[in-house]
Amino acid sequence: MSKTNFTRKYKESKHLTLAIRITLSNLIKEAEKSKKKKLPFMPKRTMAKILGVLHQTVLNEIKRGTVRPKQKVNNKVKYKDEYSPIYGQYVYETNRMKSHNKSKSEKVKEFLEYAEKLILEDKLSPDVVIGRALAMGIFTKEEVVRVNTLYRYIDEGRLKVKNIDLKEKVRRKKRKTKPKENKKILGISIDERPAHINNREEFGHFEIDTVYGKKGESTCLLTLTERKTRKDIVVLIDFKDSESVIYALNKILEEYPPGIIKTITADNGAEFSTLGECFLNVVNVYFAHSYSAFERGGNENFNKLIRQFIPKGTSIDDYNRQYVENIADTINNTLRRILGYQTANEAFNKEVRAIIKQSA
């Protein structure tokens, strides 16, 4: 015996017009007359089919348009529920006016005030503000705007925030990754660096560089960036030479437990020429290709951020060690989208605790 496949087709709910409401009113009156005469009467589901709407739409409309006019019967005041198409239309139009869609900026007004405060007071980027609000459950997706929209609102002057209050908007150009040929690499090439380091899957792999101030001066900054957590380290060194770099790096290694700094990737600057030899059996050192700063992208980005505090061409002798350390603290305590809206310090310390716990 074959089974019959029953399928139900639901009609889309639609707005009722006054003409449809009048037709509904007539159908209800006919049904009431039949009911009084104890004759079969039309159910509301059939009315819905005639009107071409959902059954629930008819029920909602009757509830919306029902009035209770007074009637005097045998000198007694009585109330009788009655559907009025005119009243139903009036309620419908009133509700439509009340539910008129506000602009997106009105709907998210509370979030915009929140974003304005964090951007101006905490110096957070629009992207971080949105990500943090969602990650912490302060606002839902419906209560915030997209990053591009927030930037547009700032451009249009809808917030007190100005473009000058924002961090630099960077347009990254696609760089050619083909290494330059006929350039000497000081030690083990980055080509030999394991894939898990390249993919930032494992903690403990650093990039290193130097940042100098005025041309010709000896004082400079030694900077390191951990690839996975983006933790940045910066120290002031008196000379841009290999001896000063080795001395400073030894001090940094002493600050952390064994296994925190596993590898270092440097460029081919003369100040790094003895890194591989001096730290043999302590830290593996790799060298990027010449003219390929993108191979140490995290560290290069850190150096670029430093220039917001120490502009290019400024003498580094004008800044003390505490000021330099404060630069790193500021950057390391900035929320990062790439870290799931954690700070670099939070991500780094979490990894360090895990290593210490594992070795205990």
N, C-alpha and C positions, 0 to 999 in steps of 0.2 A: 504494500500500500504506500503510495507516494505521499510524502508530506507536503502540505501547502506552505509555501514560504510567505509569511505575512510581513509586510514592510509598511511602516507608517511614515508618511511624508508630512513634515511639519512646515507650515507656512511661516514666513518671516513676519514678525510683529510689525505693524505699520501704524502711523498716526491716523486717527479717525478724523474725518471731516464732519462739518455740521450736517451735511446731507446723510452721511452714514449713521450719525447719531439719531436723526429723525426716523430713518428706516428701522433702526434698532428699537426705538420707542414704539413704533407701530407694531412690530413683531411681539414686543412684550405685552402690549394691550390685547392683541389677538389671543395670545396664550392665556392671559388672565380671564378673558371672556369664556374660552373653552373650558378652563378650569372650573369656573363658576357653574357652568352647565354640566359639569362632570363628564366632559368629553375629552378625548385624547388631545393633549396640548403640546405645543412645540417646545422641546427642551433647549436650553441655552447653547448646548453643543451644536445643535442644528442651526441655530441663529448665527453662530460663528461661521459655519460653512457657507451659509447664504451671503454673509457679509465679506467672506474671504479673509478672515482674520483668525487668530488663535482663540481657542476657548477661553484661556486665561485673560486675554485682552477684553473679551465681552464681560467677564466677571469683574475685572478691574474698573471698566467703564461704568457698569451699573452701580458699583459702590461709590465711584467718584461723583456720578450725576444724580444720586438719590437725594430727594428733599422730603421734608415732613410737613406738608401744608395742614393748616387747621381746618377742620370740618365740623359743622354743627349738626348733630344727628339727635333728634328728639330732645332738643334744648340742652344737649350735652356736647361739650367740646371734645373732639376726638382727633387723633393724629394718624395719618396714613402715609406710609412710605410710598413714594412714587418717583419713577425715573423721569428726569427732565432733560431733554437733549440740549436746551438752551443753557441750563445750569452746568451740565457736563462740559459744554464748549467753553464756558466762562472759567471753570476750574482748570481746564486744560491750558488755556491761554495764560492764565495767571501763573501756573506752575512753570510754563515755558519761559516766562519773563524772569522768574526767580532763578531758574537754572541756566540762564544765559551764560555761555562759556566765557570765562575771564581770560585775559591774556596769560601766556605762560609765565611772564614775569610776576604777575599778581598771584598766581597759584603758588609760586615758589618764593614769595616775598621773605618768609622767615629764613629760608636757606640763604638767600642773597645777603641778608643782614649778617648771618653767621659767617659767610665767606668773606664779606667785606672786612669784618673784624680780624679774622685770621690772617688775611693777606696784608693788611696794614700794620697790625700789631706784632704778629709772629713771623712776618715775612715769608709765609708759605706760598707756594705757587698754586694757581687755580687747580691744576691737576691733582696736587697733593690734598688740597682742601676737600675736593669731591671724593677722592678715594678714601680719605680718613673718615669722612662723614658716613659713608656707606659701610666701611669696615667695622666701625664702632657702633653701628646701628643708630646713630643720631638722627639720620633721615633715611627714608626709603627711596627707591629709584624714582618713584613718581613725584617725590618732593624735591628733587634736585634737577639741575640742568646738565647738559653734556659739556665737556671741556671747551669745545669750540664755541658753544652758545655763551658760556661764561666770558670767554675772551671777547666775543662780539658785544655783549652787554657793556663790558668795560670800554671798548672802542666807541660805543654809542653814548657813553656818559651816563648810563643808568645807575652806576655805582660811584662812590666817592674815590674808588681806586682809579689811578691813572696808569698809563703804560710805563711811566717812569718808576712806579712802585713795584713793577714786576721784574723778575730776573730776566736776563737777556733771552730773547726769542731766537733760538739758533736754527738755521736751516742747514742741515747736513748735506754736503755734496758727496755723492758716491765716489769713493776713492778706488783707484786701481790697486789691486792687491798683488800685482806682479812685482816681485822684488827686483831692485836694481842689480845689475850684474857688474862684475869686475870691482866690487867693493869688499874690502877685507872685513871678516867677522872675527871678533876678538877671541871667541871661545866656541862652546857648543852652540850650534845654530838653533834657533827657534823651530826650525823644521823637524828637529829631533825631540821636541817637547811632546810628551804624551797627550793623547786626545782628551783624557779626563781633565787635564789642566786647561787645555784650549776651550773646553765646553763649560768651564767654571762649575764643574760638578763637585769638586773636592775643595775643602778649606785648607788654607795655609800656603797659597801660592801668590807671591807678590810681584809687583812691577816697580821699578825704581828709576828715578831721574833727578836732575838738578835744575833749579830755577835761579837765575842770576838777575841782578838789578842793573845798575849803571854799567855801561861798557867799560871794561878795564879794571873794575874793582874786584877784589879777591873774595869777599864774603858772598856766600850764596846759601840756598836752601836745599837740603836733601829730602826728597819726598818719596814715600812708598805707599802703594795701594794694594790691599788684599783683593784678589780678583773676585771671589765669591760674594763676600759681604760688603765690598766697596769701602772698607775701613781705611782711612787715610792717616798716615804718620808723616810729620814734618819736623825737621830739626835744623837749627842754624849751625852752619859750619864756617870756619874762618877762611878756608881755601878750597878752591875747586880743583883738587888734585886727588890722586888715588889714596894717599896716606890719610887725608882727612876723611874721605869716604869710608875707608876700612875702619878707622877709629870710631866714627859715629855709628856705623853698622854693628860693630861689636857691642857698643853700649845698648843699642836697641835689642840685640839678641839676648843680652843679659836680663832685660826687663821681662821677658816672656819665658814660660816653661818650655822645655824641649818639645819639638814637634809642632810648634805654632808656626814657625817660619820654615817651610819645607823647600821652597824654590824661590829664586829671584830671576826676573827677566829684565835685562837692561838694554840700553842702546849701545852704540859703539863709541861712545865718548871716551876720551883718554882717561878720565877720572875713574872709569869702571874697568880699566885694562887688567887689573890684578885681582878682580873679584873672584874669578873661577879658581885661581891658584891659592889665594888666601883662605878661602872657605871650602877647600876640597875636603870631602868626607864630613862636612858640617851642613852645608846647604848646596843644592844643585843650582848652578847658574847657567841661564840661557841668554843668548844675545839675538836681538831682533835684527832684521835686515836694515841696512842703511836707508835713510830717507823714508822710513815706514813707521811713522809715529802711531798709526792706527793699530799696529800690532801690540801696542801698550795703551790701548784706548782709555782704560779706566784711570790710569795715572796721568795721561795727557789732559783728561777732563778735569782732574783735581788741580793740576797746574793752572788750567784756565780759570778755575774758580778762585785760586789764590790771587790772580791778577785783579780781582774785584776789590781786594784789600790792599795789595801792593802793586800799583800800576806799573806797567812795563816802563823801564827807563828810570824808575825811582831807585834811589840808593837803599839797599837792604841794611846798611849800617844805621839808617834812621829808625830801625825797628828793633826792639829788644826781644829776648827769648820768650818772655811771657806773652807778648803780643802775637808772636808766631804760633805758640801753642794754642792760643785762643782762636786763631783762624781755623786750625784743625778741629777744635772742639765744636765750633759753630757749624762747620760742614758735616762733621760726623753725627751731629744731633739734629740734622735736617731729615724730615720724613722722605722716604724714597718709594716711588711707585714700584720700581723694579724689585724692591725688597718686601713687597706686600704691605707698603706703608708703615714699615718699621724704619728706625734710624740705623745707620751703619754701626753705631756703637752697640745697639741692641742685638743686631744680628751677629756681630763679632763676638761679643761677650757670651752669647748663647753657645757658639761654637767652642770657645775656650773652655767653658764649664763642662761641656760634653767630653772634651779631650782629657781634662783633669780627672773627671769622674771615671773615665775608662781606664786610665793609668793607675788609679788608686787601688 
